[in-house]
Amino acid sequence: MSRLGMFVDRKTLSSAEQLTALIHCRDVAEMLGHSVEFIFPVDIHRIPQMDALFIRARTDPMNVTYVAARMASFHGIPVIDDPRSIQVCSDKINMYCQLMKRGVAIPRTVFLSRHEISPGKADELFGDMGSPLVIKEPSTSFSLRVEKVHDATEFLKVARRFSKLSDWIVVQQFVESVYDWRIGVLGGELLYACKYTIPTATFKIQASVNGHVVYCDVLSVPPEEVPPDVLTLGLEAGKAIGDGLYGVDIKKSGDHACVIEVNDNPSLESGEDAHYPLVYQKIVAHLLGA
């Protein structure tokens, strides 16, 4: 019998959906003959006692989840998410560079230093990539600090605000879509697929609209109904980042599909796995080899 540690925090457990998913994962691991222990940040010293670690809290190189991942990796303990995946996916410039090196299709993308932000540069980018453009602050997550701009005035306002948080910003061509594909990848193979339907009031899967947070709808999609190019692109994007667990967001416009981003620590509590009953069995097997 192996010991699986699930690293969580209070915010993880404050969501009924996330708590239900965690309990389901625990039940699956125990059904497979393993023991499961929930590890909170205060219990981080217990990680070396585990045979594997599954992080189910917000990952960021600047918080305790990264310390937990590094601790597991240092002791040779299989961990999702591994430290490198956290580093890459938490920095969109690093993430897009990894995708570009592997020839993975992404929207037209420019990295802009704060010293390059100017009216002339804004006009040049709109001339090259059209309007609107999407500006991202590289450390963003959950669609925060991602904004759509339609002219040079908006561009300069958003870019200068984001440049106070980072030396660089990401500028991308806007890709119109009613929904995003989310391809779950584990160890380079398909784990699940779903559609995230974008709320009509925004262009993001999560946004604040008139003071209220709105979320996308989630529709699990059987593998045979996923367009082959979307599936292939999702697997290529996951492999470009590493061998862990990733949620690859893809937009498909006509015959063209492109990766919007790759997420480590992807959501699994909103019905993404409805057509994929073996999701947790595969995760446990990946970590514990059983």
Residue pairs with C-beta under 8 A, 6 or more apart in sequence:
1 33
1 34
1 35
2 34
2 35
2 51
2 52
2 288
2 290
3 34
3 35
3 36
3 37
3 49
3 50
3 51
3 52
4 29
4 34
4 35
4 36
4 37
4 50
4 51
4 52
4 53
4 54
4 284
4 287
4 288
5 36
5 37
5 38
5 39
5 46
5 47
5 49
5 50
5 52
5 53
5 54
6 22
6 25
6 26
6 36
6 37
6 38
6 39
6 53
6 54
6 55
6 56
7 39
7 40
7 44
7 47
7 53
7 54
7 55
7 56
7 57
7 65
7 68
8 22
8 38
8 39
8 40
8 56
8 57
9 40
9 41
9 57
9 58
9 64
10 40
11 57
11 58
12 18
12 19
12 22
12 56
12 57
13 19
13 22
15 269
17 269
17 270
18 56
18 269
20 269
21 56
21 268
21 269
22 38
22 56
24 280
25 36
25 54
25 56
25 280
25 283
25 284
26 36
28 280
28 281
28 284
29 35
29 36
29 280
29 284
29 288
30 36
32 281
32 284
32 285
32 288
32 290
33 290
34 284
34 288
34 290
37 46
37 50
39 46
39 47
39 50
39 53
39 68
41 64
41 68
44 64
44 67
44 68
44 71
47 53
47 68
47 71
47 72
47 75
47 77
48 71
48 75
48 77
50 72
50 77
51 77
51 78
51 288
52 77
52 78
52 79
52 287
52 288
53 68
53 69
53 72
53 77
53 78
53 79
53 80
53 287
54 79
54 80
54 283
54 287
55 65
55 68
55 69
55 79
55 80
55 81
55 265
56 265
57 65
57 265
58 65
58 141
58 265
59 65
59 66
59 69
59 81
59 86
59 89
59 90
59 264
59 265
60 66
60 86
60 90
60 139
60 141
61 86
61 87
61 90
65 86
66 83
66 86
66 87
68 79
69 79
69 81
69 82
69 83
69 86
70 83
72 78
72 79
73 79
73 82
73 83
78 286
78 287
78 288
79 287
80 244
80 245
80 283
80 286
80 287
81 89
81 244
81 245
81 264
81 265
82 242
82 244
84 242
85 241
85 242
85 244
85 246
85 264
86 264
86 265
87 94
88 94
88 95
88 98
88 241
88 242
88 264
89 95
89 241
89 246
89 261
89 262
89 263
89 264
90 139
90 141
90 264
91 138
91 139
92 136
92 138
92 139
92 140
92 170
92 261
93 111
93 138
93 168
93 170
94 138
95 241
95 261
95 262
96 106
96 109
96 111
96 170
98 240
98 241
99 106
99 237
99 240
99 259
99 262
100 106
100 109
101 240
102 236
102 239
102 240
104 233
104 236
104 237
104 240
104 259
105 233
105 256
105 257
105 258
105 259
106 172
106 258
106 259
106 260
107 134
107 172
107 173
107 174
107 175
107 251
107 258
107 260
108 128
108 129
108 172
108 173
109 170
109 171
109 172
109 173
110 125
110 129
110 170
110 171
110 172
111 168
111 169
111 170
111 171
112 121
112 159
112 168
112 169
112 170
112 171
113 167
113 168
114 163
114 166
114 167
114 168
114 169
117 156
117 159
117 160
117 163
117 169
118 156
119 152
119 156
122 152
122 155
122 156
122 159
123 152
125 133
125 155
125 171
126 133
126 151
126 152
126 155
129 171
129 172
129 173
130 173
130 174
131 150
131 151
131 174
132 148
132 149
132 150
132 174
133 148
133 149
133 155
133 171
133 172
133 173
133 174
134 146
134 147
134 148
134 149
134 171
134 172
134 173
134 174
135 146
135 147
135 148
135 149
135 155
135 158
135 159
135 162
135 169
135 170
135 171
135 172
136 145
136 146
136 162
136 169
136 170
136 171
136 172
137 145
137 146
137 162
137 165
137 166
137 169
137 170
138 166
138 168
138 169
138 170
139 145
139 165
139 166
140 146
141 263
142 206
143 204
143 205
143 206
143 207
145 162
145 165
146 204
147 158
148 174
148 203
149 155
149 157
149 158
159 169
159 171
162 169
163 169
174 203
175 251
175 253
175 258
175 260
176 253
177 198
177 251
177 252
177 253
178 197
178 198
179 195
179 196
179 197
179 198
179 216
180 195
180 196
180 198
180 205
180 216
180 249
180 250
180 251
180 260
181 193
181 194
181 195
181 196
181 226
181 230
181 234
181 249
181 250
181 251
181 252
181 257
182 193
182 194
182 195
182 196
182 247
182 248
182 249
182 250
182 266
182 272
183 190
183 192
183 193
183 226
183 230
183 231
183 233
183 234
183 235
183 237
183 238
183 247
183 248
183 250
184 190
184 191
184 192
184 193
184 194
184 245
184 246
184 247
184 248
184 266
184 268
184 272
184 273
184 276
184 279
185 191
185 234
185 235
185 237
185 238
185 239
185 245
185 246
185 247
185 248
186 244
186 245
186 246
186 282
186 283
186 286
187 243
187 244
187 286
188 235
188 238
188 239
188 243
189 235
190 223
190 231
190 234
190 235
191 245
191 276
191 279
191 282
191 283
192 220
192 272
192 273
192 275
192 276
192 279
193 220
193 221
193 222
193 223
193 226
193 230
193 231
193 234
193 275
193 276
194 218
194 219
194 220
194 221
194 271
194 272
194 274
195 218
195 219
195 221
196 205
196 216
196 217
196 218
196 249
197 216
197 217
197 218
197 219
198 204
198 205
198 216
199 207
199 209
199 214
199 215
199 216
201 207
201 209
201 214
202 209
202 214
205 215
205 216
205 249
206 213
206 214
206 215
206 216
207 213
207 214
208 214
218 270
218 271
218 272
219 271
220 271
220 272
220 273
220 274
220 275
220 276
221 275
222 275
223 231
223 275
227 252
227 257
229 252
229 257
230 250
230 252
230 257
233 248
233 250
233 257
233 258
233 259
234 248
234 250
234 259
237 246
237 248
237 250
237 259
237 262
238 246
238 248
238 262
240 262
241 262
241 264
244 264
245 264
245 265
245 266
245 283
245 286
246 262
246 263
246 264
246 266
247 262
247 263
247 266
247 267
248 259
248 261
248 262
248 263
249 259
249 260
249 261
249 262
249 263
250 257
250 258
250 259
250 260
251 257
251 258
251 260
266 272
268 279
273 279
273 280
284 290
